[in-house]
Amino acid sequence: MDIIQAITNSPQPKTYWAKMKDRDKALSEPFPFWEQLKLPAEDGKMRETDCADTEGLLRIIQNIPSPKVEPLKRWLAKVGYERIQEVENPELATKRTKLLYELKSYPKDWIEKRMRGIAIREELTDEWKKRGAETNQDYEILTAEISQATFGVKPNEYKQLKGLKRENLRDHMDDFELILTMLGERTTTEIHKTRDSKGLPRLKDDARRGGAIAGTARKQIERQIGRSVVSKNIFLKQKNTKRLKK
């Protein structure tokens, strides 16, 4: 209702939404575009409310004939075209990713490390897929094993430490954090290949081993520099703060 009211300025967004559902059979069914969740109503009671995630909202917004929607439709068409180009030429995806980081003011040397980290991560997940990891939960479990052994914290704990919510943890890591993440994941990939590991239990064991090697490197670095590598600092914010001080 909030989205429809904002886009259409309709005084009766509930009626507008009902007519949309009548007009489009695909929207009439809750899943996959929307579903009902219990939320606080105006009378203070918890009542079932029509809700949608980002993908569902975009699908619904596309069905609204309003001048306010046209820029979004053009943007969706542009993004769709770019994705088709990337399928034909995967190198374009790498270039666009680099450009996005540059637009966010990340330094080029950090971007190179991040891009290398993405490539190493993709190689590792390919190995997991070939060797028996089947679900996103399997990937999360294996990633958590590497992170725990490398940094002493799991990814969700690391995000809490940095005060992150939906943001990508690796986009907020500094050089040491990125390098150690790459070391743990690259080592794990090689251990999988060397041991020809298959099945989640053996993959978990390999992940702990690969992470432990990176963890040993982290501890040695910390002894030499006299501080913890595991930091609550957010890389880009820390970098910008230093520039302002200068």
GUZAMAR-62762 format. One line per 8 residues: their letters; for each residue y, x, z negated of C-alpha. Coordinates in nm, 4 decimals, decimal comma. Example, Ala and Ser with C-alpha at 12.3 -4.5 7.8 and 13.67 -1.06 7.14 Angstrom:
as	-0,4500:1,2300:-0,7800 | -0,1060:1,3670:-0,7140
***
This chain:
mdiiqait	0,0000:0,0000:0,0000 | 0,2376:0,2862:-0,0873 | 0,1893:0,4569:0,2496 | 0,2214:0,1341:0,4494 | 0,5375:0,0327:0,2642 | 0,6960:0,3748:0,3196 | 0,6199:0,3796:0,6917 | 0,6793:0,0153:0,7852
nspqpkty	0,9402:-0,0908:0,5245 | 0,7366:-0,4109:0,5009 | 0,8291:-0,6331:0,2040 | 0,4621:-0,7367:0,1873 | 0,2488:-0,4241:0,2397 | -0,0611:-0,6000:0,1046 | -0,0359:-0,8656:0,3775 | 0,0336:-0,5968:0,6396
wakmkdrd	-0,2794:-0,4059:0,5313 | -0,4893:-0,7237:0,5405 | -0,3757:-0,7940:0,8988 | -0,4546:-0,4351:0,9983 | -0,8100:-0,4747:0,8708 | -0,8491:-0,8036:1,0605 | -0,7194:-0,6419:1,3798 | -0,9317:-0,3251:1,3643
kalsepfp	-1,2982:-0,3785:1,2805 | -1,3415:-0,0073:1,2081 | -1,0858:-0,0382:0,9272 | -1,2352:-0,3579:0,7876 | -1,5215:-0,1710:0,6176 | -1,4308:0,0533:0,3207 | -1,6372:0,3595:0,4154 | -1,5522:0,6075:0,5687
fweqlklp	-1,1779:0,5333:0,5935 | -1,1044:0,3876:0,2522 | -1,2662:0,2711:-0,0707 | -1,1759:0,0866:-0,3880 | -1,1049:0,2744:-0,7106 | -0,9963:0,1323:-1,0437 | -0,6312:0,2216:-1,1060 | -0,3651:0,0920:-1,3479
aedgkmre	-0,2057:-0,2244:-1,2070 | 0,1402:-0,3678:-1,2760 | -0,0039:-0,5811:-1,5566 | -0,1375:-0,2671:-1,7257 | -0,5026:-0,3468:-1,6543 | -0,7438:-0,1340:-1,4518 | -0,7964:-0,3084:-1,1205 | -0,9767:-0,2192:-0,7990
tdcadteg	-0,7259:-0,0637:-0,5594 | -0,7690:0,0314:-0,1934 | -0,7520:0,4130:-0,1711 | -0,8157:0,6772:0,0952 | -0,8439:1,0542:0,1177 | -0,6315:1,2611:0,3572 | -0,8562:1,2039:0,6587 | -0,8740:0,8311:0,5903
llriiqni	-0,4969:0,8033:0,5499 | -0,4365:0,9807:0,8803 | -0,6758:0,7411:1,0513 | -0,4978:0,4409:0,8976 | -0,1486:0,5738:0,9763 | -0,2464:0,6201:1,3422 | -0,2979:0,2431:1,3597 | 0,0549:0,1597:1,2435
pspkvepl	0,2950:0,0835:1,5335 | 0,6082:0,2370:1,3846 | 0,8626:0,4910:1,5172 | 0,8075:0,6880:1,1961 | 0,4445:0,7478:1,2972 | 0,5178:0,8949:1,6423 | 0,5974:1,2504:1,5199 | 0,2701:1,2509:1,3252
krwlakvg	0,0751:1,1285:1,6283 | 0,2277:1,4047:1,8414 | 0,1407:1,6611:1,5738 | -0,2211:1,5360:1,5532 | -0,2498:1,5580:1,9319 | -0,1139:1,9139:1,9249 | -0,3557:2,0179:1,6485 | -0,6457:1,8569:1,8341
yeriqeve	-0,5545:2,0448:2,1517 | -0,5326:2,3723:1,9576 | -0,8788:2,3157:1,8095 | -1,0198:2,2624:2,1598 | -0,8559:2,5892:2,2684 | -1,0114:2,7674:1,9686 | -1,3587:2,6411:2,0635 | -1,3096:2,7896:2,4095
npelatkr	-1,1514:3,1097:2,2738 | -1,2294:3,1780:1,9026 | -0,9845:3,4705:1,8994 | -0,7006:3,2166:1,9047 | -0,8091:3,0845:1,5645 | -0,7692:3,4331:1,4166 | -0,4241:3,4723:1,5725 | -0,3094:3,1336:1,4413
tkllyelk	-0,4366:3,2143:1,0933 | -0,2426:3,5414:1,0939 | 0,0699:3,3595:1,2095 | 0,0393:3,1042:0,9290 | 0,0209:3,3823:0,6699 | 0,3207:3,5560:0,8275 | 0,5197:3,2309:0,8113 | 0,4380:3,2146:0,4397
sypkdwie	0,5922:3,5643:0,4028 | 0,2707:3,7543:0,3302 | 0,3029:4,1266:0,4154 | 0,1071:4,2521:0,7160 | -0,1125:4,4929:0,5188 | -0,2223:4,2046:0,2912 | -0,2884:3,9843:0,5943 | -0,5174:4,2481:0,7441
krmrgiai	-0,7215:4,2622:0,4229 | -0,7361:3,8837:0,4036 | -0,8537:3,8535:0,7642 | -1,1195:4,1182:0,7057 | -1,2269:3,9292:0,3962 | -1,2620:3,6100:0,5993 | -1,4873:3,7895:0,8501 | -1,7042:3,9346:0,5715
reeltdew	-1,7299:3,5925:0,4081 | -1,8379:3,4310:0,7367 | -2,1079:3,6951:0,7854 | -2,2349:3,6299:0,4324 | -2,2436:3,2507:0,4716 | -2,4287:3,2925:0,8023 | -2,6945:3,4926:0,6141 | -2,7141:3,2269:0,3442
kkrgaetn	-2,7639:2,9572:0,6042 | -3,0418:3,1526:0,7759 | -3,2118:3,2310:0,4446 | -3,2330:2,8873:0,2866 | -2,8942:2,7845:0,1459 | -2,8632:2,4254:0,2638 | -2,5736:2,2535:0,0909 | -2,2140:2,3265:-0,0094
qdyeilta	-2,3358:2,3262:-0,3680 | -2,5781:2,6090:-0,2852 | -2,2883:2,8094:-0,1402 | -2,0765:2,7397:-0,4493 | -2,3585:2,8541:-0,6790 | -2,4067:3,1791:-0,4865 | -2,0317:3,2453:-0,4691 | -2,0049:3,1875:-0,8436
eisqatfg	-2,2822:3,4426:-0,9055 | -2,0956:3,7111:-0,7093 | -1,7625:3,6296:-0,8752 | -1,9120:3,6272:-1,2264 | -2,0730:3,9666:-1,1720 | -1,7630:4,1123:-1,0030 | -1,4809:3,9771:-1,2193 | -1,6521:3,8297:-1,5235
vkpneykq	-1,5306:3,4799:-1,4309 | -1,6426:3,2107:-1,1889 | -1,4035:3,0933:-0,9128 | -1,3048:2,7735:-1,0953 | -1,2276:2,9771:-1,4102 | -1,0317:3,2272:-1,2020 | -0,8238:2,9436:-1,0541 | -0,7494:2,8123:-1,4022
lkglkren	-0,6416:3,1613:-1,5086 | -0,3939:3,1740:-1,2191 | -0,2794:2,8162:-1,2724 | -0,4093:2,7029:-0,9336 | -0,5384:2,3569:-0,8501 | -0,6172:2,2771:-0,4872 | -0,4903:2,6111:-0,3541 | -0,7232:2,8702:-0,2057
lrdhmddf	-0,7953:3,1315:-0,4753 | -0,8186:3,4208:-0,2292 | -0,4746:3,3448:-0,0878 | -0,3372:3,4353:-0,4298 | -0,5309:3,7567:-0,4910 | -0,3713:4,1012:-0,4849 | -0,5117:4,4047:-0,3026 | -0,7591:4,5043:-0,5742
eliltmlg	-0,8900:4,1501:-0,6105 | -0,9353:4,1100:-0,2353 | -1,1019:4,4494:-0,1924 | -1,3459:4,3913:-0,4778 | -1,4263:4,0442:-0,3450 | -1,5052:4,1984:-0,0069 | -1,7160:4,4713:-0,1690 | -1,9242:4,2195:-0,3637
erttteih	-1,9822:3,9954:-0,0637 | -2,0464:4,2728:0,1870 | -2,2952:4,4385:-0,0502 | -2,4702:4,1066:-0,1073 | -2,5103:4,0589:0,2680 | -2,6754:4,4017:0,3011 | -2,9035:4,3355:0,0045 | -3,0185:4,0097:0,1669
ktrdskgl	-3,1031:4,1974:0,4864 | -3,2745:4,4877:0,3091 | -3,4893:4,2648:0,0864 | -3,5313:3,9949:0,3528 | -3,4600:3,7427:0,0802 | -3,5291:3,3744:0,1353 | -3,4746:3,0759:-0,0873 | -3,2003:3,0042:-0,3395
prlkddar	-3,3569:3,1849:-0,6410 | -3,3852:3,5164:-0,4547 | -3,0436:3,4729:-0,2945 | -2,8960:3,4206:-0,6427 | -3,0603:3,7410:-0,7626 | -2,9148:3,9300:-0,4647 | -2,5714:3,7770:-0,5309 | -2,5797:3,9018:-0,8904
rggaiagt	-2,6801:4,2484:-0,7708 | -2,4073:4,2650:-0,5062 | -2,1466:4,1362:-0,7483 | -2,2583:4,3820:-1,0168 | -2,1879:4,6760:-0,7847 | -1,8343:4,5474:-0,7268 | -1,8096:4,4790:-1,1022 | -1,8926:4,8415:-1,1802
arkqierq	-1,6215:4,9541:-0,9388 | -1,3753:4,7152:-1,1066 | -1,4465:4,8569:-1,4524 | -1,3994:5,2133:-1,3286 | -1,0687:5,1186:-1,1650 | -0,9523:4,9506:-1,4850 | -1,0334:5,2594:-1,6919 | -0,8278:5,4762:-1,4577
igrsvvsk	-0,5226:5,2491:-1,4214 | -0,5214:5,1251:-1,7794 | -0,5036:4,7532:-1,7059 | -0,7246:4,4637:-1,6063 | -0,7749:4,3940:-1,2380 | -0,8440:4,0287:-1,3220 | -0,4953:3,8874:-1,3368 | -0,3205:3,5549:-1,3861
niflkqkn	-0,0547:3,6726:-1,1398 | -0,0164:3,4883:-0,8087 | 0,0175:3,7534:-0,5389 | 0,2976:3,6123:-0,3244 | 0,5052:3,4981:-0,6214 | 0,4639:3,8409:-0,7845 | 0,5648:4,0145:-0,4605 | 0,8761:3,7997:-0,4203
tkrlkk	0,9748:3,8594:-0,7853 | 0,9604:4,2357:-0,7317 | 1,1799:4,2057:-0,4207 | 1,4395:4,0040:-0,6104 | 1,4504:4,2660:-0,8892 | 1,5123:4,5382:-0,6332
***
